[in-house]
Amino acid sequence: MTKVYMENTEDGHSKFWEANLAGQSVGVHWGRIGTAGQYQVKDFPSEEDALDFFVRKKQEKIGHGYRDVDEQQIANNHTPRTAEIIEARTRARRRNQPASTAEEGELDRYGLRVRE
């Protein structure tokens, strides 16, 4: 899994953006620093399409003033969850069956359901 976590604190902004690339899925988590933010998982037809999206979005964020943040700052400011959400979805998809009750609860919590 490839992961990037960036923040924009320029000109009074206080925003974060995180993306996790896992196979054909990219999980994105964004919002104001210190909040739960929003989550979205995008599924692509191929790993190449997912990688293209991941790289393109990271470059867009750099262009909008976002900068990479080190692991210690992440621990101090925010606890990212998108990697766990992607893993739950991926496990369910690999089994070709609905996610477990615990996984479904986690996905429901963030408004992300496994779509078969």
N, C-alpha and C positions, 0 to 999 in steps of 0.2 A: 504494500500500500504506500502510495506517495501522498505526502501531506504538505500543505502550506498554510501558515497563519500570518496574517498581516493586519496592521492597524494604520489608521489615518488620524493623526492628532494635529494636523496642520490647520491653521486659520480657524481655530476654535472647534474643529471637528473632534469627535470622540467615538470613532467607529472601528469595528473589527470585521474581518472577512476571513473565513477559513474554508479550505476545500480539501477533500480527500478523494483520491483516485484509487479505485479498486476494480480492476478488470474493466467491465463495460459500464460501470456506474461511477458517477461523480456526486459526492455529497457536498452541499454548500451550506454554510452556517454563517449568518451575518447579523449585524445589529449594532446598537450602541454599547460601548464598553461598560461592563457592570450589569448588563441585562441578560436575560435568557436568549434574546434574539430570535431569529426565525431559521427554520431548517427546510431544506429541499433536497431530494435525491433525484437525480436525472439518470435514466437508463438509456444507453445508446446501442445501436445495432452491432457495433464492433468496438474492440479495445482502442483501435486507432482513432475512431470518432470521439471516444471519451477523452483520450489524451489530447487531441486537438482542442476540444472544448476547454479542458483544464488549463492548457498553456495559454490559449487566447484570453481567457478570463483573467488569469494572473497578470498578463501584460496590460490588459485594460485597467486593472486596479492600480498597477504601478503608475500608469498614465494619469490616474486620478489622485495621486498623492499617497497611496498606501505603501508601507514599507514592511519588510520581513521583521518579525519579532522573535527574540531568542526564547528558549524554553522556560527560563526562570521568570521572565515577564509574563508569559502565558499563565504559569502557575499562580502568579500574584493577582492577575486581572480576571481570569476567566478559565472555566473548565470546559473545553470543547467536547462535544458528544457525537459529532457526525460520524466518526469512525465506527463507533459502536452501533449506530443505526444502520450504516451500510452493511456491516458484518451480519446483523440480524436478517436483513433483507436477502443478502447473498446466501446465507445458510438455508433459508426457506426456499429460495429459487433452486438451489442445487439439489435439495431433497425432492423438488417438484411437488411440494405439499405446503399447506399453510404453515405459517410460523407457529412456534409453540405459544402457549398462553402467555408466558413471560415476555417472549419476543413481541407478540401482538400488543401487549400492554405498553411496552416501550415504544413501539411504532405509533400506537394510538396517542400516547402522551405528546408526541410531537406532530401529530396529524399526518403521519406517513404510514400508509398501509401497503402491504405487498400486493401488487396487482398481477394476477395470473394471466 
